[in-house]
Amino acid sequence: MSKETTKYAFILGHVPDLSVAEIICLLKKQTVDFEEILQSKEALIIEANQELDVLALQNRLGGVIKIIAILSKTSKENLSENIEEIVKASAYAKASADKQKFQFGFSLYGKTVVKEFQQLGLTIKRELKEQGTLCRFVVSKEKSLSAVIIKKEHLLGQGLDLVVIENQGEYYLGETLAIQDFEAYSARDYGRPSRDDKSGMLPPKLAQIMINLAGAKPADVLLDSFCGSGTVLQEALMLGYKNIIGSDISAKAIADCRNNISWLKTKYNFKIDGVKMYELDVRNLVHKVALATVDAIVTEPYLGEPDKSKLKTQKFEDLENLYLDSFKQFYKVLKSGGKAVMILPIINGQKMEILDAVQKIGFIIDKLGQSERGSIIYGREGQMVEREIFVFVKN
Ligand SMILES: C[S@@+](CC[C@H](N)C(=O)[O-])C[C@H]1O[C@@H](n2cnc3c(N)ncnc32)[C@H](O)[C@@H]1O
């Protein structure tokens, strides 16, 4: 890949709007100047004014599945020829350098016919073999190759995941440079010593996205006042934050949290001891956290009765009151301009009607996505409790 490449595609997670919001926030924080070239349900393509450190970016972005260097843009007529050129150039460069079998595959996004590409892949493979280049064409049942396949088949670096992104009859071609580290996420989710399946745990990727939406700097003070077993605190440590506070009303949650954080510190050899943890009702937050000292709150509060049969009779009003009490405390501990990135639950389709009251407390909504409420919903069809994600700013 040439050094001047500055066009990149980000393949988005299952809530594309959220992934886009996260990418934009992080690039802005890193003061990268960029222009959006294309945004679809599957991909965001940008042109940046500098080369990006894609590996570092990929590790920070919970909502991005792959990062791709865009090599060219072409029409339907020239598509096969261009693909052939890219694959062969890559094969000649990599197979001869490594003296080993060159493996390649295609990942298709937008409107494309998989069979046509499989045919093309087989033809290219045959031609390469005839010319004496050892190679293998990797196929999958899916339109695009997953991070798992890309890793297993060594398609990064020594191989090639050639990406085709179709948009309104035009085709962007590129090479995957980085993939989500699915093993590390899984280890941080399922491998931690204390899990609390009952009151629910935030997926680490979502915690990472929410922290990025807060846009805080590494030395800033970050708080999760419903920290549970500590997913947000854990991901904040992973992202390099050094002043982290966690609190929760439950003694067990705080014990679990301590256990998980000390496990993480050993696993990743973190030397810092800047994580403070308190057993504390959010309504008493100011007893432990000094006024106007927190830069960002990132939290998934209590989402209602974890027992689904009891959730049906849950008083929504009680939950709304807990949230409003929380906002009053948040207003006190946050610095002016500080952000609260929060989840509000949607239970059986019912949304919390507290936005006017939250604004009266002194917050403005930093709108995410296109929805009227300025939120993005993170959930899957048929879920009893969905997560509505907001960014509030202390006015
Ligand atoms: C959905 S869990 C948070 C899970 C956490 N994000 C994680 O990944 O482990 C909600 C937490 O809120 C805590 N909680 C409930 N009411 C509270 C209150 N009034 N003050 C502080 N924490 C409270 C519960 O103990 C529970 O740990």
The ligand as a Tripos MOL2 file, in Angstrom:
@<TRIPOS>MOLECULE
LIG
   27    29     1     0     0
SMALL
NO_CHARGES

@<TRIPOS>ATOM
      1 C1        -27.3240   -2.5990   34.9180 C.3       1 LIG1
      2 S1        -26.2790   -2.6540   36.3100 S.3       1 LIG1
      3 C2        -24.8220   -1.9000   35.7250 C.3       1 LIG1
      4 C3        -23.9560   -2.9070   35.0730 C.3       1 LIG1
      5 C4        -22.5790   -2.4080   34.7380 C.3       1 LIG1
      6 N1        -22.6330   -1.4350   33.6570 N.3       1 LIG1
      7 C5        -21.7080   -3.5970   34.3530 C.2       1 LIG1
      8 O1        -21.4100   -3.7800   33.1580 O.co2     1 LIG1
      9 O2        -21.3520   -4.3800   35.2330 O.co2     1 LIG1
     10 C6        -26.9790   -1.4980   37.3740 C.3       1 LIG1
     11 C7        -26.3060   -1.3560   38.7140 C.3       1 LIG1
     12 O3        -26.9900   -0.2980   39.4020 O.3       1 LIG1
     13 C8        -26.8680   -0.5440   40.7830 C.3       1 LIG1
     14 N2        -27.8500    0.3010   41.4760 N.ar      1 LIG1
     15 C9        -29.1980    0.1610   41.5760 C.ar      1 LIG1
     16 N3        -29.7220    1.1640   42.2670 N.ar      1 LIG1
     17 C10       -28.7030    1.9960   42.6210 C.ar      1 LIG1
     18 C11       -28.6160    3.2210   43.3430 C.ar      1 LIG1
     19 N4        -29.6840    3.7980   43.8690 N.pl3     1 LIG1
     20 N5        -27.4060    3.8020   43.4820 N.ar      1 LIG1
     21 C12       -26.2920    3.2220   42.9650 C.ar      1 LIG1
     22 N6        -26.3180    2.0560   42.2860 N.ar      1 LIG1
     23 C13       -27.5060    1.4540   42.1230 C.ar      1 LIG1
     24 C14       -27.0760   -2.0390   40.9100 C.3       1 LIG1
     25 O4        -26.5040   -2.5460   42.0890 O.3       1 LIG1
     26 C15       -26.3730   -2.5560   39.6430 C.3       1 LIG1
     27 O5        -25.0680   -2.9690   39.9350 O.3       1 LIG1
@<TRIPOS>BOND
     1     1     2 1
     2     2     3 1
     3     2    10 1
     4     3     4 1
     5     4     5 1
     6     5     6 1
     7     5     7 1
     8     7     8 2
     9     7     9 1
    10    10    11 1
    11    11    12 1
    12    11    26 1
    13    12    13 1
    14    13    14 1
    15    13    24 1
    16    14    15 ar
    17    14    23 ar
    18    15    16 ar
    19    16    17 ar
    20    17    18 ar
    21    17    23 ar
    22    18    19 1
    23    18    20 ar
    24    20    21 ar
    25    21    22 ar
    26    22    23 ar
    27    24    25 1
    28    24    26 1
    29    26    27 1
@<TRIPOS>SUBSTRUCTURE
     1 LIG1         1 GROUP 0 **** ****
